[in-house]
Amino acid sequence: MDIKKTSLVIVVAALLGFGLVLLNAQFKVINTAPEIAYVDVNKVIAASKDLKELKEYQQGKLAELKDFVSAALKEVEAQKNAKKKAELEAKYNAELNLRKGAMDKEYAEALVSIDNKISNIIKAKAKELGFTYAVPKAMLLAGGVDITDSVVEAVK
């Protein structure tokens, strides 16, 4: 009979222990809040190598456009015939509008591409660091973990 009592006590103890382990695991799952990372997007944008290169490229394009306008003005001013002068102005204005439109479109497309690239880097860095969510710093009122420096290193 003592063996039965001892066996019963061991079985009950084992079941209680197993139950406590399950309760503890369940408690951890329930009380695990999603980890939120935040990023200072302005700091990331300021550090972006791609954006710096785009700005330099755009400045070059603007210089080309300025040179075009200067050459066109000289040619228009040199023209003495009023009718031909008006035709030249119209021609150069049309060409200027085409060049400016193409330049603006190219710049806008490049900005979208850079924005997508930065967003993907933020998502990947957040996931790599084990975060469930990543939000811009300005959207977070309290809490969270700053991963800005990690993202900045990735966009340099």
C-alpha positions in Angstrom: 0.0 0.0 0.0 2.8 2.4 0.7 4.1 1.8 -2.8 0.7 2.8 -4.3 0.6 6.0 -2.2 4.2 6.8 -3.1 3.4 6.2 -6.8 0.3 8.2 -6.6 2.1 11.1 -4.9 4.8 11.0 -7.6 2.2 10.9 -10.4 0.3 13.8 -8.8 3.5 15.8 -8.3 4.5 15.2 -11.9 1.1 16.3 -13.2 1.2 19.4 -11.1 4.7 20.2 -12.3 3.7 19.7 -15.9 0.6 21.8 -15.4 2.7 24.7 -13.9 5.1 24.5 -16.8 2.1 24.8 -19.2 0.6 27.7 -17.2 3.9 29.5 -17.2 4.3 29.1 -20.9 0.7 30.3 -21.5 1.3 33.3 -19.2 4.4 34.3 -21.2 2.5 34.0 -24.5 -0.4 36.1 -23.2 1.9 38.8 -21.6 4.3 39.1 -24.6 3.6 42.5 -26.1 4.7 43.0 -29.7 8.0 44.8 -29.9 7.8 48.2 -31.5 10.8 49.8 -33.2 10.9 53.4 -34.2 13.0 55.3 -36.7 13.9 59.0 -37.1 13.1 59.0 -40.8 14.5 62.6 -41.3 17.9 61.4 -40.0 17.8 58.3 -42.2 16.9 60.5 -45.3 19.7 62.9 -44.5 22.2 60.0 -44.3 21.0 58.3 -47.5 23.8 57.9 -50.0 21.3 57.4 -52.8 19.5 60.7 -52.1 22.8 62.6 -51.9 23.7 61.1 -55.3 20.3 62.1 -56.7 20.7 65.6 -55.5 24.1 65.9 -57.1 22.7 64.5 -60.4 19.8 66.9 -60.2 22.1 69.8 -59.7 24.0 68.8 -62.8 20.8 68.6 -64.8 19.7 72.0 -63.6 23.1 73.4 -64.6 22.6 71.9 -68.1 19.1 73.5 -68.3 20.5 76.8 -67.2 23.2 76.6 -69.9 20.5 75.8 -72.5 18.4 78.8 -71.4 21.4 81.1 -71.6 22.3 79.9 -75.1 18.7 80.2 -76.3 18.4 83.7 -74.9 21.6 84.8 -76.7 20.3 83.3 -80.0 16.9 85.0 -79.6 18.4 88.3 -78.7 20.7 88.1 -81.7 17.8 87.7 -84.0 16.7 91.0 -85.6 13.7 89.8 -87.5 10.6 90.1 -85.1 8.8 87.1 -86.7 11.9 84.8 -86.6 12.5 86.0 -83.0 9.0 85.0 -82.0 9.4 81.6 -83.7 12.7 81.0 -81.9 11.2 82.0 -78.5 8.3 79.6 -79.1 10.7 76.8 -80.2 13.0 77.3 -77.2 10.1 77.6 -74.8 8.6 74.3 -76.0 12.0 72.6 -75.8 12.5 74.0 -72.3 9.1 72.7 -71.2 9.9 69.3 -72.6 13.3 69.1 -70.9 12.0 70.4 -67.6 9.0 68.0 -67.7 11.4 65.0 -68.4 13.7 66.1 -65.7 10.9 66.5 -63.2 9.5 63.1 -64.1 12.9 61.4 -63.8 13.5 63.0 -60.4 10.1 62.0 -59.1 10.6 58.4 -60.2 14.0 58.3 -58.6 12.6 59.7 -55.3 9.9 57.0 -55.3 12.5 54.3 -55.9 14.7 55.7 -53.0 11.7 55.9 -50.7 10.8 52.3 -51.5 14.4 51.2 -50.9 14.6 53.0 -47.5 11.3 51.5 -46.5 12.5 48.1 -47.3 15.7 48.6 -45.4 13.7 49.7 -42.4 11.5 46.7 -42.6 14.4 44.3 -43.0 16.4 45.9 -40.2 13.4 45.8 -37.8 12.8 42.1 -38.7 16.5 41.3 -38.3 16.5 42.9 -34.9 13.4 40.9 -33.8 10.8 43.7 -33.9 7.1 43.1 -34.8 6.5 46.7 -35.9 8.5 49.6 -37.1 7.1 53.1 -37.2 8.3 56.6 -37.8 9.5 58.3 -34.6 6.9 61.1 -35.0 4.0 58.5 -34.8 5.1 57.0 -31.5 3.9 58.7 -28.3 5.7 56.4 -25.8 7.8 53.3 -25.6 9.5 51.5 -28.5 13.1 51.0 -29.3 15.1 53.4 -31.5 16.7 51.5 -34.4 17.6 54.7 -36.3 21.4 54.3 -36.1 21.2 50.7 -37.5 19.1 51.9 -40.4 21.4 54.9 -41.0 24.4 52.5 -41.3 22.5 50.5 -43.8 21.6 53.5 -46.1 25.0 55.1 -46.1 
